[in-house]
Amino acid sequence: MSLAREIGRRVPGISAQLLLACLVVYFAYHAVEGERGLNAWWRLTQKIAVAEATLAELNGERAALEARVALLRPESLDPDMLEERARTDLNFGRPDEIVIPLPKESGR
């Protein structure tokens, strides 16, 4: 019987500490696994890195295309580029030339 009295006497003092420990565990769990926790932040950081790499690649492709387009502008027309585009788009060739068709690249 004295054990039951001893437990009954100590429960009010332990309950505050137990409640505080449960609150700490709750907030610590949500700080790591929550919607805005550390794991969500890490996944978002990885997505941003992938998007920035894709953006850099696309900016490089855009710069290359802009350089090719600049060669076709009337104020700076490059005859070689004009001939290349006419041959490619219109399938023109000279009678003494031999044409060897190549498979198209997937990126162009």
PyMOL commands that set and color helices and strands:
alter all, ss='L'
color gray80, all
select helices_A, chain A and resi 2-33+38-70+74-76+79-90
alter helices_A, ss='H'
color red, helices_A
deselect
rebuild
show_as cartoon
